[in-house]
Amino acid sequence: MKILIPVDGSDQANAALDFVASRSTLIGQAPQVHLLNVQPTLSVRVRRAVGSEEAKAFQRAQADEVLLPAVARLKRAGVPAKASCVLGNRPDAIGAVAVRGHADLIVMGSRGHSGLKGLLFGSMTNAVLAGCTKPLLIVRSAKAPRRDALAVGVAVDGSRYGQAAVRWAIEHRDLFGAEPRIELIHVIDSPPSTLPGFERLALRAPSDPALAEDDHALAPLFAKVMAGALKRFAKAGMKVTLVRLLDAGAGGGAGVGDAIAAHARKRQLDLLVMGSHGQGAFKSLVLGSVAMRVASRCDKPLLLVREPQRGSRF
């Protein structure tokens, strides 16, 4: 697997490094890890004032202060990594390097802002997600997983985005450890009142979104959504547990996101995998993106799998 980790010396970047360093099974497969530091492009006035060569030397020194400790941090965990520095706008540079290097995954740390706060403070994670279609793993906590085999939730909704997430999880299973516990999650969003038995389902307390075994009214809908993903996992020889949820009463993307986040906390999942439309921070806020809702309600590492859209740069 080819992994790109943008580093800037922050605690969040170090959390991303530590997450990758904790993946024993993945490390055994000799992943190609690339550490990237992005330095801002200096203005013509500054370059003229200090001299072009002096400016370059200063920026190389700044980059080395970040890259050398990061390389050493991974080396202690047995992970060899190459490092490089580029100039430019950070989100654009990260996306360009990821595409040019055919990265399978970008790993970034995040303070875990909500969609609104990320918008107001110019979240780097939101900017990379909005501008790049490469899969992005957002590490939300400074604590790396203690075990190699992870408890992983893979959210599916029947869309091509969910299908892309399933394909990626199967193809890159080493990230999750030798024997991960994988839960395939689907949330029914506002089921129609015309369905038989809906009145009984609607009376369920919003705090308990899980479907009981005797809830058969929505079984055909779940089966239809799960069928493709189940077939793919079975073909890959991977065991999964089916998780059927109802939204928590908020309705729309908010209800779905709340149900997934609540389940991840209750089951103590180590990682969530989701397909994402990859809208920017403002558009996600307006549209109620499920992925952004989950991100604002849950501090679990979140792996967002993208598919290129028309007009996307990367």
N, C-alpha and C positions, 0 to 999 in steps of 0.2 A: 504494500500500500504506500502511496505517496502522500505525505502529510506536510502541510504548510502551517507553521506556527508563527504569526507575527509577534514580535517581542519588543517591549519598550522599557523593561526593567521594573514594571509595576507589579504589585501583588497579584493582580488579575492575570498578567502574562505568566507569572511564575506558577499560578494555579493550573493554567493550561499545560505548561511543561510537566508538572507533577502528575497530571492526569495521564498523559501519554507515557510517562515513566512507570506508571503503575500497571501497564498492560503487558503482563508476562508472555501470554500466548502470542500477542502481536509482535513483541520484541523478538520472539523466537523465529518469526518469519522474516526477519531482517527488513523492516520497513525503511523507506527512504524518507528521512525527516529533514526538512528544510526550514531553518530559522531565518526570519526576515525582519530587518529593521528598516524603517522608512524615515529618512531625514527630509525636512522641508526644503524646498527649492529656495535658495537665497535670492533676494532681489538683485538687480543689476547694480544698484547703488551700493549695496553692502559688498558685493564682489569687487567693485572698483575701489572701495575704501580700504579693504584689507588685502586685496590681491587675490587672483583666481586660485593660485596654488595653495596659499595659506587657508583660503576658505575650504578647499577640498580636504586639506589635511585636518582642519578642525572638525569637519563633519565625519571623516573617517574615524577620528579619535572618539567622537561622541558615540558613533555606532559600536565601536569596539568595547566601550564601557558597558554596553548592554549585551552584545552578542557573545563575548568571551565567557562571562559568567553563565550565560544560558547554555552554551555548548558544554561547559564543565558540569553543570547541573544534570544534564542528560547523560553525559559520559559516566558519571558516578552510578547511574542506574543501568549501565550497559547499553545505552542507546547512542550510537554514533550519529552525528548530524553535521550537515554542511550549513554554512552561514553566509549571508550576503546582505548588502545594504544598497538601497536604491533611493533616488531623490524623487520627490513629488508629493501629490495629495495622497494621504494614507489609504483611504478606502479604494481609490482608483488603482493605486500601486499594488495593493494586496490582490485585488481582482485580476490585474494584468499578469502578475507573477504566477498566480494560481493557474491561470489558463495556459500561459506560456510553458509552465513546468508540468502540465497535465496532472495537477494535484487531484487526488481522490477525495481529500478532506482538508478543510481549513479548521484549525482549532484555536479558539479565542476565549479568553477570560472575560467576564462581565460583572459589573457591580450589581446587576439584576434590577435595573430601573424598569418601571412600568412603561407602557407605550407613551403615555403623556410626558412623563419625566424624561424619557429618552429623547423625545421630540424637543423638549425645551432646552436640554443640555447637550444636544448634538451627539447622541450615543454613537460611538464608533461601530458597535455591533450592528445597530440598525442601518448605518450607512453601508457597511459591507454587505449585509443581507439584501438591501435594496438595489445594490449595483452589481452583484456578482451571483451567478447561478450555480456555483460550486457548492456541494454539501458543506454545511457549517455546523460545527459542534461548539455550543456555547457552554462553557464551564461556569456554573453559578456559585460554587463554593470553593474555598481554599483547601478543603479537605479532600484529598484524593481517595478513591475507593481502596478499602483495605484488602479486598480479595480480588483475584483475577476474574473469577466467574461472576458476571454481573446479573442483577435482576433488571430486565429491560422491558419496557412497555413500548409496543409499536402500534400507533394509532392508525386506523384505517377508516375510510368513509365511502369507499366505492369509487372515488375519483381517481384520475390518472396521477394526481399528486401522491395520494396514499399508496398507489401501486408502485410508484417510483421509490417511495420509502421502503417498502417491502423488498424490492429488488436490491436496493443498496445494502440493506441489513443482511441479506443472505450472501451477497457477493463479498462483503467485508466482515464476515462473522468473527474473524480473529480479534477484532476490536473488543468484543464482548467477553472474551475468555473461552476456555476449552469447553466448559459445560454451563453455558448461561441459562438462566431461567427467563424464558421469553413469554410475555403475555401479549396476545393480540387483542387490542381494545377497539370497541366500536360503541359510539354513543348515539342513541336515537334522539334526534333533535325535534321536539314538538310533534309527536305522533298525531296523525289526524284523528279527530273525535269519532269518525265513522267506523274506525276499526273495532271489531268485536272485542269486548273486554277493556276498551280504553278507559271507560269510566272508573273501573277498579284501579287501573294503573295510575290514573290521574290523581287518585286520592293518596298515593304513597307520599310519605313525608319527604320533602326535598333534601333533607339531610341524609337520606339513604337511597342513593341513585342506583344501587346494584339491583339487577333483576333477580327475583327468586326463581327457583327451579320450576315452579308451577305457572310461570308467566308465559303462556304459549301464544298469546295474541300477536306478539311482534316477532315470533320466532322466524317466520318466512323472510321478513325484512333483514334480520341479522344474518340468516343463512346466505342470502343473496350477496350481501356485502362481503362476508367473510370467505366465500367460496374460492375466489381467485387467489387470495393470500394463503389460505390453507393449502391449496394445491401446490403453490410454489414452495412453501416451507416443507411439505411432505416430500416433494421431489428432491429437495436438498438434504433430506434425512434429518431435519431439525424438528424437535418436538416443541409444540407451543400450547399454551393454555388460553382458551377463549374467555374473554371478559366482555359481558354485555351490560351496558349502563344506560340509564335514562338521564337526560339533562337535569340539572339541579333546580330547575324552576325558573331560571332567568330567561330561557328561550334564546334561540339564535346561537351565534358563535359564542356569546358569553356563557350560556348554559352548558354548551358542549365543553368549552375550555375549563369551566369550573369543575365539571364532573371528572375530567381527565386529571386535573391537578389534585383533586381530593383523593382520587384513587391512588395516584402515585405516592401521596403522603401516607395513606392508610397501609398500603402494601410495601412501603419503604423501598420503592424502586430506586435503582442507582442511576438510571438513564431513561429518557423518553426519546423516541424516534418518531418524527412526524414529517409528512409532506407539507410543503409551504408554497403558496402563490408568490411569496417574496415581495409583497408590497412594501413601499417605504413606510417610515414611522407614522406620518400623518395619515396616509391612506389606510394603513392598518387600523389606526385609531378610529377613523370614521366608519370603516367597513366592519369593525368588530372581529378582526382576524382571530381565529381559534388559536393559532400558534402564539400570537401576542398575548392573548388572554391567559394561556397556560403559563407563559413566561412571567406574567405579572402576578400570578397566584402561586407559583411553585418555584423553589430554588434548586430543583434537580437539574443536572446537566441535560441540555436540550439539543438534539441533533436534528437539524432542519435540512431536508433533502429537496433540492430545487429542480425545476425543469426550465430550460431556456425559453424565454418569451420573445416575441417579435420586438425588435428594437433594443434588446438587452445588449450591453456592451461586452459582457464577459460570460 
